[in-house]
């Protein structure tokens, strides 16, 4: 959200709306971060998470292909 829209300008949702409140808290914690820096942080985090699960930009379907291969053998 920070990378797309900039600083959060919305009012905080009620604590009874737990999911919305957690999203708002996360967005609010990024207040003041430059849009470009927020995008770079997001992309680096996504790349790390995907790499931990066996995916890469060179071979995005590695995990799925490995599973299909072992089923065929």
CHARMM-style PDB file with segment names, atoms N, HN, CA, C and O in Angstrom:
ATOM      1  N   UNK     1       0.831  -1.190   0.000  1.00  0.00      PROA
ATOM      2  CA  UNK     1       0.000   0.000   0.000  1.00  0.00      PROA
ATOM      3  C   UNK     1       0.875   1.252   0.000  1.00  0.00      PROA
ATOM      4  O   UNK     1       0.587   2.217  -0.709  1.00  0.00      PROA
ATOM      5  N   UNK     2       1.941   1.233   0.797  1.00  0.00      PROA
ATOM      6  HN  UNK     2       2.175   0.450   1.373  1.00  0.00      PROA
ATOM      7  CA  UNK     2       2.803   2.408   0.873  1.00  0.00      PROA
ATOM      8  C   UNK     2       3.441   2.681  -0.484  1.00  0.00      PROA
ATOM      9  O   UNK     2       3.557   3.837  -0.892  1.00  0.00      PROA
ATOM     10  N   UNK     3       3.854   1.629  -1.184  1.00  0.00      PROA
ATOM     11  HN  UNK     3       3.760   0.690  -0.852  1.00  0.00      PROA
ATOM     12  CA  UNK     3       4.477   1.785  -2.489  1.00  0.00      PROA
ATOM     13  C   UNK     3       3.521   2.278  -3.555  1.00  0.00      PROA
ATOM     14  O   UNK     3       3.947   2.913  -4.520  1.00  0.00      PROA
ATOM     15  N   UNK     4       2.244   1.999  -3.400  1.00  0.00      PROA
ATOM     16  HN  UNK     4       1.898   1.483  -2.616  1.00  0.00      PROA
ATOM     17  CA  UNK     4       1.256   2.408  -4.394  1.00  0.00      PROA
ATOM     18  C   UNK     4       0.598   3.745  -4.079  1.00  0.00      PROA
ATOM     19  O   UNK     4       0.389   4.566  -4.972  1.00  0.00      PROA
ATOM     20  N   UNK     5       0.272   3.961  -2.811  1.00  0.00      PROA
ATOM     21  HN  UNK     5       0.442   3.294  -2.085  1.00  0.00      PROA
ATOM     22  CA  UNK     5      -0.547   5.113  -2.449  1.00  0.00      PROA
ATOM     23  C   UNK     5       0.137   6.140  -1.555  1.00  0.00      PROA
ATOM     24  O   UNK     5      -0.417   7.219  -1.343  1.00  0.00      PROA
ATOM     25  N   UNK     6       1.314   5.844  -1.029  1.00  0.00      PROA
ATOM     26  HN  UNK     6       1.763   4.968  -1.201  1.00  0.00      PROA
ATOM     27  CA  UNK     6       1.968   6.776  -0.120  1.00  0.00      PROA
ATOM     28  C   UNK     6       1.433   6.616   1.291  1.00  0.00      PROA
ATOM     29  O   UNK     6       0.913   5.558   1.645  1.00  0.00      PROA
ATOM     30  N   UNK     7       1.556   7.654   2.091  1.00  0.00      PROA
ATOM     31  HN  UNK     7       1.978   8.514   1.803  1.00  0.00      PROA
ATOM     32  CA  UNK     7       1.179   7.587   3.500  1.00  0.00      PROA
ATOM     33  C   UNK     7      -0.301   7.287   3.708  1.00  0.00      PROA
ATOM     34  O   UNK     7      -1.157   7.703   2.928  1.00  0.00      PROA
ATOM     35  N   UNK     8      -0.574   6.558   4.776  1.00  0.00      PROA
ATOM     36  HN  UNK     8       0.121   6.220   5.410  1.00  0.00      PROA
ATOM     37  CA  UNK     8      -1.933   6.204   5.175  1.00  0.00      PROA
ATOM     38  C   UNK     8      -2.668   7.448   5.659  1.00  0.00      PROA
ATOM     39  O   UNK     8      -2.169   8.189   6.506  1.00  0.00      PROA
ATOM     40  N   UNK     9      -3.852   7.664   5.113  1.00  0.00      PROA
ATOM     41  HN  UNK     9      -4.258   7.061   4.425  1.00  0.00      PROA
ATOM     42  CA  UNK     9      -4.669   8.825   5.513  1.00  0.00      PROA
ATOM     43  C   UNK     9      -6.011   8.399   6.094  1.00  0.00      PROA
ATOM     44  O   UNK     9      -6.833   9.246   6.444  1.00  0.00      PROA
ATOM     45  N   UNK    10      -6.235   7.089   6.198  1.00  0.00      PROA
ATOM     46  HN  UNK    10      -5.567   6.401   5.914  1.00  0.00      PROA
ATOM     47  CA  UNK    10      -7.504   6.565   6.697  1.00  0.00      PROA
ATOM     48  C   UNK    10      -7.526   6.544   8.223  1.00  0.00      PROA
ATOM     49  O   UNK    10      -6.481   6.483   8.871  1.00  0.00      PROA
ATOM     50  N   UNK    11      -8.734   6.596   8.785  1.00  0.00      PROA
ATOM     51  HN  UNK    11      -9.583   6.646   8.258  1.00  0.00      PROA
ATOM     52  CA  UNK    11      -8.893   6.453  10.231  1.00  0.00      PROA
ATOM     53  C   UNK    11      -8.705   4.996  10.609  1.00  0.00      PROA
ATOM     54  O   UNK    11      -8.989   4.097   9.818  1.00  0.00      PROA
ATOM     55  N   UNK    12      -8.228   4.769  11.818  1.00  0.00      PROA
ATOM     56  HN  UNK    12      -7.997   5.500  12.461  1.00  0.00      PROA
ATOM     57  CA  UNK    12      -8.014   3.404  12.291  1.00  0.00      PROA
ATOM     58  C   UNK    12      -9.349   2.690  12.463  1.00  0.00      PROA
ATOM     59  O   UNK    12     -10.284   3.246  13.039  1.00  0.00      PROA
ATOM     60  N   UNK    13      -9.439   1.451  11.960  1.00  0.00      PROA
ATOM     61  HN  UNK    13      -8.680   1.000  11.491  1.00  0.00      PROA
ATOM     62  CA  UNK    13     -10.655   0.682  12.191  1.00  0.00      PROA
ATOM     63  C   UNK    13     -10.738   0.217  13.639  1.00  0.00      PROA
ATOM     64  O   UNK    13      -9.746   0.256  14.367  1.00  0.00      PROA
ATOM     65  N   UNK    14     -11.894  -0.212  14.044  1.00  0.00      PROA
ATOM     66  HN  UNK    14     -12.699  -0.244  13.453  1.00  0.00      PROA
ATOM     67  CA  UNK    14     -12.115  -0.703  15.404  1.00  0.00      PROA
ATOM     68  C   UNK    14     -11.264  -1.941  15.671  1.00  0.00      PROA
ATOM     69  O   UNK    14     -10.938  -2.692  14.752  1.00  0.00      PROA
ATOM     70  N   UNK    15     -10.910  -2.143  16.933  1.00  0.00      PROA
ATOM     71  HN  UNK    15     -11.174  -1.532  17.679  1.00  0.00      PROA
ATOM     72  CA  UNK    15     -10.183  -3.351  17.314  1.00  0.00      PROA
ATOM     73  C   UNK    15     -11.043  -4.597  17.131  1.00  0.00      PROA
ATOM     74  O   UNK    15     -10.515  -5.708  17.092  1.00  0.00      PROA
ATOM     75  N   UNK    16     -12.362  -4.429  17.018  1.00  0.00      PROA
ATOM     76  HN  UNK    16     -12.792  -3.527  17.049  1.00  0.00      PROA
ATOM     77  CA  UNK    16     -13.247  -5.562  16.779  1.00  0.00      PROA
ATOM     78  C   UNK    16     -13.112  -6.077  15.347  1.00  0.00      PROA
ATOM     79  O   UNK    16     -13.437  -7.230  15.063  1.00  0.00      PROA
ATOM     80  N   UNK    17     -12.635  -5.224  14.454  1.00  0.00      PROA
ATOM     81  HN  UNK    17     -12.371  -4.288  14.685  1.00  0.00      PROA
ATOM     82  CA  UNK    17     -12.357  -5.626  13.070  1.00  0.00      PROA
ATOM     83  C   UNK    17     -10.877  -5.996  12.992  1.00  0.00      PROA
ATOM     84  O   UNK    17     -10.062  -5.245  12.457  1.00  0.00      PROA
ATOM     85  N   UNK    18     -10.553  -7.155  13.530  1.00  0.00      PROA
ATOM     86  HN  UNK    18     -11.216  -7.765  13.964  1.00  0.00      PROA
ATOM     87  CA  UNK    18      -9.162  -7.550  13.756  1.00  0.00      PROA
ATOM     88  C   UNK    18      -8.313  -7.534  12.488  1.00  0.00      PROA
ATOM     89  O   UNK    18      -7.231  -6.948  12.487  1.00  0.00      PROA
ATOM     90  N   UNK    19      -8.773  -8.159  11.422  1.00  0.00      PROA
ATOM     91  HN  UNK    19      -9.652  -8.635  11.423  1.00  0.00      PROA
ATOM     92  CA  UNK    19      -7.979  -8.232  10.191  1.00  0.00      PROA
ATOM     93  C   UNK    19      -7.735  -6.837   9.627  1.00  0.00      PROA
ATOM     94  O   UNK    19      -6.608  -6.494   9.268  1.00  0.00      PROA
ATOM     95  N   UNK    20      -8.795  -6.035   9.551  1.00  0.00      PROA
ATOM     96  HN  UNK    20      -9.710  -6.314   9.843  1.00  0.00      PROA
ATOM     97  CA  UNK    20      -8.644  -4.675   9.035  1.00  0.00      PROA
ATOM     98  C   UNK    20      -7.706  -3.856   9.908  1.00  0.00      PROA
ATOM     99  O   UNK    20      -6.917  -3.059   9.400  1.00  0.00      PROA
ATOM    100  N   UNK    21      -7.790  -4.049  11.217  1.00  0.00      PROA
ATOM    101  HN  UNK    21      -8.431  -4.696  11.629  1.00  0.00      PROA
ATOM    102  CA  UNK    21      -6.929  -3.299  12.129  1.00  0.00      PROA
ATOM    103  C   UNK    21      -5.471  -3.704  11.959  1.00  0.00      PROA
ATOM    104  O   UNK    21      -4.589  -2.846  11.983  1.00  0.00      PROA
ATOM    105  N   UNK    22      -5.200  -5.003  11.786  1.00  0.00      PROA
ATOM    106  HN  UNK    22      -5.916  -5.700  11.767  1.00  0.00      PROA
ATOM    107  CA  UNK    22      -3.819  -5.464  11.591  1.00  0.00      PROA
ATOM    108  C   UNK    22      -3.247  -4.928  10.274  1.00  0.00      PROA
ATOM    109  O   UNK    22      -2.081  -4.538  10.216  1.00  0.00      PROA
ATOM    110  N   UNK    23      -4.062  -4.909   9.226  1.00  0.00      PROA
ATOM    111  HN  UNK    23      -5.009  -5.226   9.273  1.00  0.00      PROA
ATOM    112  CA  UNK    23      -3.617  -4.338   7.954  1.00  0.00      PROA
ATOM    113  C   UNK    23      -3.325  -2.844   8.116  1.00  0.00      PROA
ATOM    114  O   UNK    23      -2.316  -2.344   7.621  1.00  0.00      PROA
ATOM    115  N   UNK    24      -4.214  -2.145   8.809  1.00  0.00      PROA
ATOM    116  HN  UNK    24      -5.034  -2.551   9.212  1.00  0.00      PROA
ATOM    117  CA  UNK    24      -4.028  -0.712   9.027  1.00  0.00      PROA
ATOM    118  C   UNK    24      -2.757  -0.447   9.820  1.00  0.00      PROA
ATOM    119  O   UNK    24      -1.995   0.460   9.487  1.00  0.00      PROA
ATOM    120  N   UNK    25      -2.523  -1.243  10.878  1.00  0.00      PROA
ATOM    121  HN  UNK    25      -3.142  -1.980  11.147  1.00  0.00      PROA
ATOM    122  CA  UNK    25      -1.307  -1.081  11.687  1.00  0.00      PROA
ATOM    123  C   UNK    25      -0.056  -1.269  10.842  1.00  0.00      PROA
ATOM    124  O   UNK    25       0.903  -0.508  10.968  1.00  0.00      PROA
ATOM    125  N   UNK    26      -0.064  -2.273   9.989  1.00  0.00      PROA
ATOM    126  HN  UNK    26      -0.843  -2.891   9.887  1.00  0.00      PROA
ATOM    127  CA  UNK    26       1.087  -2.528   9.130  1.00  0.00      PROA
ATOM    128  C   UNK    26       1.323  -1.362   8.173  1.00  0.00      PROA
ATOM    129  O   UNK    26       2.452  -0.901   8.010  1.00  0.00      PROA
ATOM    130  N   UNK    27       0.266  -0.899   7.553  1.00  0.00      PROA
ATOM    131  HN  UNK    27      -0.652  -1.273   7.685  1.00  0.00      PROA
ATOM    132  CA  UNK    27       0.350   0.232   6.634  1.00  0.00      PROA
ATOM    133  C   UNK    27       0.823   1.483   7.379  1.00  0.00      PROA
ATOM    134  O   UNK    27       1.676   2.217   6.878  1.00  0.00      PROA
ATOM    135  N   UNK    28       0.287   1.720   8.542  1.00  0.00      PROA
ATOM    136  HN  UNK    28      -0.406   1.124   8.949  1.00  0.00      PROA
ATOM    137  CA  UNK    28       0.646   2.889   9.349  1.00  0.00      PROA
ATOM    138  C   UNK    28       2.118   2.851   9.754  1.00  0.00      PROA
ATOM    139  O   UNK    28       2.757   3.898   9.863  1.00  0.00      PROA
ATOM    140  N   UNK    29       2.660   1.651   9.977  1.00  0.00      PROA
ATOM    141  HN  UNK    29       2.141   0.801   9.889  1.00  0.00      PROA
ATOM    142  CA  UNK    29       4.067   1.524  10.393  1.00  0.00      PROA
ATOM    143  C   UNK    29       5.028   1.956   9.288  1.00  0.00      PROA
ATOM    144  O   UNK    29       6.199   2.224   9.555  1.00  0.00      PROA
ATOM    145  N   UNK    30       4.544   2.024   8.060  1.00  0.00      PROA
ATOM    146  HN  UNK    30       3.592   1.807   7.843  1.00  0.00      PROA
ATOM    147  CA  UNK    30       5.390   2.428   6.930  1.00  0.00      PROA
ATOM    148  C   UNK    30       5.280   3.916   6.610  1.00  0.00      PROA
ATOM    149  O   UNK    30       5.892   4.399   5.657  1.00  0.00      PROA
ATOM    150  N   UNK    31       4.504   4.635   7.406  1.00  0.00      PROA
ATOM    151  HN  UNK    31       4.007   4.244   8.180  1.00  0.00      PROA
ATOM    152  CA  UNK    31       4.283   6.067   7.157  1.00  0.00      PROA
ATOM    153  C   UNK    31       5.623   6.800   7.075  1.00  0.00      PROA
ATOM    154  O   UNK    31       6.501   6.621   7.919  1.00  0.00      PROA
ATOM    155  N   UNK    32       5.756   7.624   6.042  1.00  0.00      PROA
ATOM    156  HN  UNK    32       5.043   7.769   5.357  1.00  0.00      PROA
ATOM    157  CA  UNK    32       6.970   8.399   5.851  1.00  0.00      PROA
ATOM    158  C   UNK    32       7.983   7.723   4.934  1.00  0.00      PROA
ATOM    159  O   UNK    32       8.947   8.358   4.506  1.00  0.00      PROA
ATOM    160  N   UNK    33       7.779   6.450   4.630  1.00  0.00      PROA
ATOM    161  HN  UNK    33       6.996   5.934   4.977  1.00  0.00      PROA
ATOM    162  CA  UNK    33       8.682   5.729   3.732  1.00  0.00      PROA
ATOM    163  C   UNK    33       8.414   6.169   2.301  1.00  0.00      PROA
ATOM    164  O   UNK    33       7.262   6.281   1.882  1.00  0.00      PROA
ATOM    165  N   UNK    34       9.478   6.416   1.559  1.00  0.00      PROA
ATOM    166  HN  UNK    34      10.414   6.325   1.900  1.00  0.00      PROA
ATOM    167  CA  UNK    34       9.381   6.788   0.158  1.00  0.00      PROA
ATOM    168  C   UNK    34       8.705   5.669  -0.633  1.00  0.00      PROA
ATOM    169  O   UNK    34       8.943   4.493  -0.357  1.00  0.00      PROA
ATOM    170  N   UNK    35       7.863   6.020  -1.616  1.00  0.00      PROA
ATOM    171  HN  UNK    35       7.670   6.975  -1.840  1.00  0.00      PROA
ATOM    172  CA  UNK    35       7.155   5.008  -2.407  1.00  0.00      PROA
ATOM    173  C   UNK    35       8.125   4.029  -3.065  1.00  0.00      PROA
ATOM    174  O   UNK    35       7.903   2.819  -3.045  1.00  0.00      PROA
ATOM    175  N   UNK    36       9.195   4.557  -3.645  1.00  0.00      PROA
ATOM    176  HN  UNK    36       9.375   5.541  -3.660  1.00  0.00      PROA
ATOM    177  CA  UNK    36      10.166   3.689  -4.320  1.00  0.00      PROA
ATOM    178  C   UNK    36      10.835   2.739  -3.325  1.00  0.00      PROA
ATOM    179  O   UNK    36      10.993   1.552  -3.607  1.00  0.00      PROA
ATOM    180  N   UNK    37      11.222   3.259  -2.174  1.00  0.00      PROA
ATOM    181  HN  UNK    37      11.094   4.224  -1.944  1.00  0.00      PROA
ATOM    182  CA  UNK    37      11.856   2.415  -1.153  1.00  0.00      PROA
ATOM    183  C   UNK    37      10.893   1.330  -0.667  1.00  0.00      PROA
ATOM    184  O   UNK    37      11.315   0.201  -0.419  1.00  0.00      PROA
ATOM    185  N   UNK    38       9.621   1.656  -0.531  1.00  0.00      PROA
ATOM    186  HN  UNK    38       9.279   2.574  -0.732  1.00  0.00      PROA
ATOM    187  CA  UNK    38       8.624   0.674  -0.110  1.00  0.00      PROA
ATOM    188  C   UNK    38       8.471  -0.422  -1.157  1.00  0.00      PROA
ATOM    189  O   UNK    38       8.326  -1.596  -0.814  1.00  0.00      PROA
ATOM    190  N   UNK    39       8.503  -0.046  -2.417  1.00  0.00      PROA
ATOM    191  HN  UNK    39       8.621   0.907  -2.695  1.00  0.00      PROA
ATOM    192  CA  UNK    39       8.400  -1.046  -3.491  1.00  0.00      PROA
ATOM    193  C   UNK    39       9.608  -1.970  -3.496  1.00  0.00      PROA
ATOM    194  O   UNK    39       9.461  -3.184  -3.637  1.00  0.00      PROA
ATOM    195  N   UNK    40      10.806  -1.402  -3.342  1.00  0.00      PROA
ATOM    196  HN  UNK    40      10.926  -0.416  -3.228  1.00  0.00      PROA
ATOM    197  CA  UNK    40      12.032  -2.205  -3.323  1.00  0.00      PROA
ATOM    198  C   UNK    40      12.010  -3.176  -2.141  1.00  0.00      PROA
ATOM    199  O   UNK    40      12.375  -4.342  -2.290  1.00  0.00      PROA
ATOM    200  N   UNK    41      11.589  -2.707  -0.984  1.00  0.00      PROA
ATOM    201  HN  UNK    41      11.292  -1.760  -0.863  1.00  0.00      PROA
ATOM    202  CA  UNK    41      11.494  -3.563   0.203  1.00  0.00      PROA
ATOM    203  C   UNK    41      10.520  -4.706  -0.043  1.00  0.00      PROA
ATOM    204  O   UNK    41      10.806  -5.849   0.312  1.00  0.00      PROA
ATOM    205  N   UNK    42       9.375  -4.412  -0.645  1.00  0.00      PROA
ATOM    206  HN  UNK    42       9.143  -3.483  -0.933  1.00  0.00      PROA
ATOM    207  CA  UNK    42       8.382  -5.444  -0.943  1.00  0.00      PROA
ATOM    208  C   UNK    42       8.948  -6.489  -1.903  1.00  0.00      PROA
ATOM    209  O   UNK    42       8.816  -7.689  -1.665  1.00  0.00      PROA
ATOM    210  N   UNK    43       9.575  -6.036  -2.980  1.00  0.00      PROA
ATOM    211  HN  UNK    43       9.682  -5.061  -3.173  1.00  0.00      PROA
ATOM    212  CA  UNK    43      10.116  -6.956  -3.982  1.00  0.00      PROA
ATOM    213  C   UNK    43      11.202  -7.830  -3.386  1.00  0.00      PROA
ATOM    214  O   UNK    43      11.229  -9.034  -3.642  1.00  0.00      PROA
ATOM    215  N   UNK    44      12.097  -7.253  -2.596  1.00  0.00      PROA
ATOM    216  HN  UNK    44      12.075  -6.275  -2.388  1.00  0.00      PROA
ATOM    217  CA  UNK    44      13.159  -8.047  -1.971  1.00  0.00      PROA
ATOM    218  C   UNK    44      12.593  -9.082  -1.010  1.00  0.00      PROA
ATOM    219  O   UNK    44      13.082 -10.211  -0.956  1.00  0.00      PROA
ATOM    220  N   UNK    45      11.579  -8.712  -0.260  1.00  0.00      PROA
ATOM    221  HN  UNK    45      11.182  -7.795  -0.304  1.00  0.00      PROA
ATOM    222  CA  UNK    45      10.942  -9.653   0.655  1.00  0.00      PROA
ATOM    223  C   UNK    45      10.245 -10.783  -0.092  1.00  0.00      PROA
ATOM    224  O   UNK    45      10.319 -11.943   0.313  1.00  0.00      PROA
ATOM    225  N   UNK    46       9.570 -10.442  -1.180  1.00  0.00      PROA
ATOM    226  HN  UNK    46       9.509  -9.499  -1.509  1.00  0.00      PROA
ATOM    227  CA  UNK    46       8.884 -11.458  -1.978  1.00  0.00      PROA
ATOM    228  C   UNK    46       9.883 -12.411  -2.616  1.00  0.00      PROA
ATOM    229  O   UNK    46       9.657 -13.621  -2.637  1.00  0.00      PROA
ATOM    230  N   UNK    47      10.992 -11.879  -3.140  1.00  0.00      PROA
ATOM    231  HN  UNK    47      11.176 -10.896  -3.124  1.00  0.00      PROA
ATOM    232  CA  UNK    47      12.015 -12.735  -3.745  1.00  0.00      PROA
ATOM    233  C   UNK    47      12.601 -13.697  -2.720  1.00  0.00      PROA
ATOM    234  O   UNK    47      12.831 -14.867  -3.025  1.00  0.00      PROA
ATOM    235  N   UNK    48      12.844 -13.208  -1.509  1.00  0.00      PROA
ATOM    236  HN  UNK    48      12.658 -12.257  -1.262  1.00  0.00      PROA
ATOM    237  CA  UNK    48      13.390 -14.056  -0.455  1.00  0.00      PROA
ATOM    238  C   UNK    48      12.401 -15.163  -0.087  1.00  0.00      PROA
ATOM    239  O   UNK    48      12.789 -16.324   0.043  1.00  0.00      PROA
ATOM    240  N   UNK    49      11.138 -14.809   0.079  1.00  0.00      PROA
ATOM    241  HN  UNK    49      10.823 -13.866  -0.026  1.00  0.00      PROA
ATOM    242  CA  UNK    49      10.117 -15.785   0.441  1.00  0.00      PROA
ATOM    243  C   UNK    49       9.975 -16.847  -0.650  1.00  0.00      PROA
ATOM    244  O   UNK    49       9.882 -18.036  -0.345  1.00  0.00      PROA
ATOM    245  N   UNK    50       9.957 -16.431  -1.910  1.00  0.00      PROA
ATOM    246  HN  UNK    50      10.032 -15.466  -2.158  1.00  0.00      PROA
ATOM    247  CA  UNK    50       9.828 -17.388  -3.005  1.00  0.00      PROA
ATOM    248  C   UNK    50      11.053 -18.296  -3.101  1.00  0.00      PROA
ATOM    249  O   UNK    50      10.918 -19.490  -3.366  1.00  0.00      PROA
ATOM    250  N   UNK    51      12.242 -17.740  -2.889  1.00  0.00      PROA
ATOM    251  HN  UNK    51      12.351 -16.769  -2.674  1.00  0.00      PROA
ATOM    252  CA  UNK    51      13.470 -18.546  -2.931  1.00  0.00      PROA
ATOM    253  C   UNK    51      13.462 -19.607  -1.830  1.00  0.00      PROA
ATOM    254  O   UNK    51      13.915 -20.731  -2.049  1.00  0.00      PROA
ATOM    255  N   UNK    52      12.952 -19.256  -0.653  1.00  0.00      PROA
ATOM    256  HN  UNK    52      12.584 -18.344  -0.476  1.00  0.00      PROA
ATOM    257  CA  UNK    52      12.876 -20.219   0.452  1.00  0.00      PROA
ATOM    258  C   UNK    52      11.955 -21.382   0.112  1.00  0.00      PROA
ATOM    259  O   UNK    52      12.080 -22.466   0.682  1.00  0.00      PROA
ATOM    260  N   UNK    53      11.039 -21.159  -0.811  1.00  0.00      PROA
ATOM    261  HN  UNK    53      10.937 -20.279  -1.274  1.00  0.00      PROA
ATOM    262  CA  UNK    53      10.082 -22.200  -1.202  1.00  0.00      PROA
ATOM    263  C   UNK    53      10.461 -22.886  -2.507  1.00  0.00      PROA
ATOM    264  O   UNK    53       9.677 -23.663  -3.052  1.00  0.00      PROA
ATOM    265  N   UNK    54      11.665 -22.602  -3.012  1.00  0.00      PROA
ATOM    266  HN  UNK    54      12.302 -21.971  -2.569  1.00  0.00      PROA
ATOM    267  CA  UNK    54      12.168 -23.286  -4.194  1.00  0.00      PROA
ATOM    268  C   UNK    54      11.877 -22.613  -5.514  1.00  0.00      PROA
ATOM    269  O   UNK    54      12.139 -23.200  -6.564  1.00  0.00      PROA
ATOM    270  N   UNK    55      11.348 -21.411  -5.504  1.00  0.00      PROA
ATOM    271  HN  UNK    55      11.135 -20.934  -4.651  1.00  0.00      PROA
ATOM    272  CA  UNK    55      11.064 -20.697  -6.741  1.00  0.00      PROA
ATOM    273  C   UNK    55      12.162 -19.674  -6.992  1.00  0.00      PROA
ATOM    274  O   UNK    55      12.791 -19.186  -6.053  1.00  0.00      PROA
ATOM    275  N   UNK    56      12.388 -19.353  -8.254  1.00  0.00      PROA
ATOM    276  HN  UNK    56      11.877 -19.749  -9.017  1.00  0.00      PROA
ATOM    277  CA  UNK    56      13.353 -18.319  -8.605  1.00  0.00      PROA
ATOM    278  C   UNK    56      12.879 -17.625  -9.870  1.00  0.00      PROA
ATOM    279  O   UNK    56      11.964 -18.105 -10.539  1.00  0.00      PROA
ATOM    280  N   UNK    57      13.493 -16.504 -10.200  1.00  0.00      PROA
ATOM    281  HN  UNK    57      14.236 -16.114  -9.656  1.00  0.00      PROA
ATOM    282  CA  UNK    57      13.095 -15.802 -11.417  1.00  0.00      PROA
ATOM    283  C   UNK    57      13.502 -16.593 -12.650  1.00  0.00      PROA
ATOM    284  O   UNK    57      12.881 -16.456 -13.703  1.00  0.00      PROA
ATOM    285  N   UNK    58      14.543 -17.422 -12.534  1.00  0.00      PROA
ATOM    286  HN  UNK    58      15.048 -17.533 -11.678  1.00  0.00      PROA
ATOM    287  CA  UNK    58      14.974 -18.241 -13.659  1.00  0.00      PROA
ATOM    288  C   UNK    58      14.040 -19.431 -13.873  1.00  0.00      PROA
ATOM    289  O   UNK    58      13.820 -19.855 -15.007  1.00  0.00      PROA
ATOM    290  N   UNK    59      13.491 -19.971 -12.778  1.00  0.00      PROA
ATOM    291  HN  UNK    59      13.670 -19.627 -11.856  1.00  0.00      PROA
ATOM    292  CA  UNK    59      12.660 -21.160 -12.859  1.00  0.00      PROA
ATOM    293  C   UNK    59      11.477 -21.021 -11.906  1.00  0.00      PROA
ATOM    294  O   UNK    59      11.468 -21.649 -10.847  1.00  0.00      PROA
ATOM    295  N   UNK    60      10.471 -20.204 -12.262  1.00  0.00      PROA
ATOM    296  HN  UNK    60      10.479 -19.694 -13.122  1.00  0.00      PROA
ATOM    297  CA  UNK    60       9.389 -19.902 -11.326  1.00  0.00      PROA
ATOM    298  C   UNK    60       8.505 -21.089 -10.966  1.00  0.00      PROA
ATOM    299  O   UNK    60       7.828 -21.047  -9.939  1.00  0.00      PROA
ATOM    300  N   UNK    61       8.487 -22.151 -11.778  1.00  0.00      PROA
ATOM    301  HN  UNK    61       9.037 -22.185 -12.612  1.00  0.00      PROA
ATOM    302  CA  UNK    61       7.631 -23.304 -11.503  1.00  0.00      PROA
ATOM    303  C   UNK    61       8.430 -24.509 -11.029  1.00  0.00      PROA
ATOM    304  O   UNK    61       7.954 -25.637 -11.154  1.00  0.00      PROA
ATOM    305  N   UNK    62       9.618 -24.309 -10.495  1.00  0.00      PROA
ATOM    306  HN  UNK    62      10.004 -23.393 -10.394  1.00  0.00      PROA
ATOM    307  CA  UNK    62      10.507 -25.396 -10.087  1.00  0.00      PROA
ATOM    308  C   UNK    62       9.827 -26.384  -9.163  1.00  0.00      PROA
ATOM    309  O   UNK    62       9.880 -27.589  -9.405  1.00  0.00      PROA
ATOM    310  N   UNK    63       9.196 -25.905  -8.123  1.00  0.00      PROA
ATOM    311  HN  UNK    63       9.153 -24.926  -7.926  1.00  0.00      PROA
ATOM    312  CA  UNK    63       8.580 -26.779  -7.139  1.00  0.00      PROA
ATOM    313  C   UNK    63       7.503 -27.648  -7.783  1.00  0.00      PROA
ATOM    314  O   UNK    63       7.441 -28.852  -7.536  1.00  0.00      PROA
ATOM    315  N   UNK    64       6.662 -27.039  -8.601  1.00  0.00      PROA
ATOM    316  HN  UNK    64       6.712 -26.060  -8.802  1.00  0.00      PROA
ATOM    317  CA  UNK    64       5.589 -27.770  -9.271  1.00  0.00      PROA
ATOM    318  C   UNK    64       6.168 -28.804 -10.238  1.00  0.00      PROA
ATOM    319  O   UNK    64       5.679 -29.932 -10.295  1.00  0.00      PROA
ATOM    320  N   UNK    65       7.205 -28.436 -10.998  1.00  0.00      PROA
ATOM    321  HN  UNK    65       7.602 -27.520 -10.952  1.00  0.00      PROA
ATOM    322  CA  UNK    65       7.804 -29.356 -11.950  1.00  0.00      PROA
ATOM    323  C   UNK    65       8.486 -30.513 -11.231  1.00  0.00      PROA
ATOM    324  O   UNK    65       8.409 -31.652 -11.692  1.00  0.00      PROA
ATOM    325  N   UNK    66       9.149 -30.245 -10.116  1.00  0.00      PROA
ATOM    326  HN  UNK    66       9.211 -29.320  -9.741  1.00  0.00      PROA
ATOM    327  CA  UNK    66       9.790 -31.304  -9.343  1.00  0.00      PROA
ATOM    328  C   UNK    66       8.760 -32.310  -8.835  1.00  0.00      PROA
ATOM    329  O   UNK    66       8.997 -33.517  -8.859  1.00  0.00      PROA
ATOM    330  N   UNK    67       7.617 -31.805  -8.376  1.00  0.00      PROA
ATOM    331  HN  UNK    67       7.424 -30.824  -8.356  1.00  0.00      PROA
ATOM    332  CA  UNK    67       6.564 -32.679  -7.863  1.00  0.00      PROA
ATOM    333  C   UNK    67       5.987 -33.542  -8.985  1.00  0.00      PROA
ATOM    334  O   UNK    67       5.765 -34.736  -8.786  1.00  0.00      PROA
ATOM    335  N   UNK    68       5.745 -32.971 -10.138  1.00  0.00      PROA
ATOM    336  HN  UNK    68       5.926 -32.001 -10.300  1.00  0.00      PROA
ATOM    337  CA  UNK    68       5.209 -33.721 -11.271  1.00  0.00      PROA
ATOM    338  C   UNK    68       6.191 -34.794 -11.723  1.00  0.00      PROA
ATOM    339  O   UNK    68       5.783 -35.894 -12.095  1.00  0.00      PROA
ATOM    340  N   UNK    69       7.490 -34.480 -11.693  1.00  0.00      PROA
ATOM    341  HN  UNK    69       7.823 -33.586 -11.390  1.00  0.00      PROA
ATOM    342  CA  UNK    69       8.514 -35.448 -12.106  1.00  0.00      PROA
ATOM    343  C   UNK    69       8.532 -36.645 -11.171  1.00  0.00      PROA
ATOM    344  O   UNK    69       8.602 -37.785 -11.631  1.00  0.00      PROA
ATOM    345  N   UNK    70       8.470 -36.405  -9.859  1.00  0.00      PROA
ATOM    346  HN  UNK    70       8.414 -35.479  -9.486  1.00  0.00      PROA
ATOM    347  CA  UNK    70       8.513 -37.526  -8.909  1.00  0.00      PROA
ATOM    348  C   UNK    70       7.251 -38.362  -9.000  1.00  0.00      PROA
ATOM    349  O   UNK    70       7.293 -39.560  -8.720  1.00  0.00      PROA
ATOM    350  N   UNK    71       6.123 -37.766  -9.383  1.00  0.00      PROA
ATOM    351  HN  UNK    71       6.089 -36.792  -9.610  1.00  0.00      PROA
ATOM    352  CA  UNK    71       4.899 -38.540  -9.554  1.00  0.00      PROA
ATOM    353  C   UNK    71       4.974 -39.449 -10.781  1.00  0.00      PROA
ATOM    354  O   UNK    71       4.372 -40.522 -10.801  1.00  0.00      PROA
ATOM    355  N   UNK    72       5.709 -39.019 -11.796  1.00  0.00      PROA
ATOM    356  HN  UNK    72       6.198 -38.147 -11.780  1.00  0.00      PROA
ATOM    357  CA  UNK    72       5.836 -39.799 -13.031  1.00  0.00      PROA
ATOM    358  C   UNK    72       6.821 -40.950 -12.886  1.00  0.00      PROA
ATOM    359  O   UNK    72       6.691 -41.963 -13.574  1.00  0.00      PROA
ATOM    360  N   UNK    73       7.781 -40.813 -12.021  1.00  0.00      PROA
ATOM    361  HN  UNK    73       7.886 -39.990 -11.462  1.00  0.00      PROA
ATOM    362  CA  UNK    73       8.839 -41.828 -11.875  1.00  0.00      PROA
ATOM    363  C   UNK    73       8.414 -42.977 -11.040  1.00  0.00      PROA
ATOM    364  OT1 UNK    73       9.192 -43.907 -10.828  1.00  0.00      PROA
TER     365      UNK     73
END
